[in-house]
Amino acid sequence: MHKKLFIPGPVDVRPEVLQAMAQPMIGHRTKDASALQRGITEKMRKVFQTENVMVLSTSSGSGMMEGAIRSFTGKGAAVFSVGAFGKRWHEMAVQNGVEADLFEVPQGQPTLASEVEKALATGKYDTFTITHNETSSGVMNPVQEIAEVRRRYPDVLWLMDTVSSMGGTSIPVDELGVDCCITSTQKALGVPPGLAIGSVTERSIDRARGKGQRGFYLDMVKLYDFIFKKDHQYPSTPALSLMYGLDKSLDFIMEEGLENRWERHRLNMEKVRAWGRKHFELLVDDAYASRTVTVIRNTREISVGDLNKALGERGFQIANGYGELKDKTFRIAHMADCTSEGLDEVLGSIEEILSL
Ligand SMILES: *Cc1c(COP(=O)(O)O)cnc(C)c1O
C-alpha cells in the first residue's frame, strides 16, 4: 500500500507528472532538448519571480549548493545557519577548501538581520548564505529584513537555499536581490527527487570567472555558459525524464496560479499549527513559521516511531525530528499538492492513535 507522504520531501507526485516521466527519450543535443529546458526556464522564472538566468543540475539540491559556494566564494563566505541544512553549507565550504565562518542560533530561532549586518560589516566576506526555510526546525527566515540590511553591502553575493519553500510561498528573488537562489524538485514543486534548479545573476558569474578551481560537474560558470552556447542545454547528459516531470508539474502550478498556491500553503500551515498548539506545543513562533513544514514539540513524550508505524498501517507517513531534534519533536509537512482534506485525514488519525 502506498503511504500518503506528510514528510518534508520527497512528496507525493501527481500521476500525470509520473506519466510525463515515462516518455520516450530524445537526444540531449537536439532542438527538442533545448525547447524542454527553455520551457522549464520560462515557467520557473515566474515561480522564482526573477529575470535571472536559470540553470539546472542533475543532482539533488545539495549538489548545486556545493557548486555555488565553491564557484562564487573568493575571500570568504559568511554562513548563517538556523539548523542542519544551514550547517551543510559550512561543511561543503570546508570540504572544498573554501574559507567560511559559521554563524549559528539556538534551535527554533531565525537568522536576524542585525546579525547579518554585523558579519557583513567586517568586510571579511564576498558571499553569504541564508537558508530561506530550515526544514529541520521549521523556521522561515525574515528575508525582507535581511535584504534591507544587505542593500548596504551590495558587493557581497547572496546565496540562498530555498529547497523546501520555493513554490510554497512567495520568494521574490529579484526584489530581494538574491544572486544565486537554489531549489530541488522533490519538495514544494511536487516532482520526484534528482534535479536542482537555480537562478544566477550575471555579476555573480563574472565574479566566479576570475576564480580558479571551481570543480567540473557543478561549476556554475559552465552550467551558465551552456545556456547561451547551446541554447538551454546542459554540459553533460541531463536527467531528461525528470525534466519532463518538472515541466508537467510547472504546468499544474501555473494552472493553479502562484497566488492561489501560496495561499493554499498558508492555510495548510494555519491548520497544522492550530492542531499542534491544541495538542502539543510548537517549536517556532508565528513570526518565523515555515509555510511548508511544521515542527511540533513532543510534549506528551510519545514514541514518534510507534506513532509513525500505526500511521503507516492506515496509509500515512509523517517525519520524526531531524538530528538533535529526533524524538523531541516530530514534523508534519504540508507542501506541494497537500490538501486541507488530506491534513484532516492524517491529523484525525493521529488523534485516534494517541486518543487525543
Ligand atoms: C531537503 C533540503 C536540502 C537538501 O536538498 P536535497 O535536494 O535533498 O539535496 C537542503 N536544504 C533544505 C532546506 C532542505 O529542506
The ligand as a Gaussian input file, in Angstrom:
#p B3LYP/6-31G(d) Opt

LIG

0 1
 C       15.941000      18.876000       1.609000
 C       16.747000      20.103000       1.869000
 C       18.049000      20.258000       1.386000
 C       18.748000      19.168000       0.684000
 O       18.249000      19.069000      -0.592000
 P       18.476000      17.739000      -1.440000
 O       17.649000      18.045000      -2.641000
 O       17.982000      16.612000      -0.608000
 O       19.921000      17.655000      -1.708000
 C       18.702000      21.445000       1.599000
 N       18.114000      22.439000       2.266000
 C       16.876000      22.334000       2.764000
 C       16.301000      23.485000       3.494000
 C       16.159000      21.164000       2.573000
 O       14.927000      21.052000       3.069000

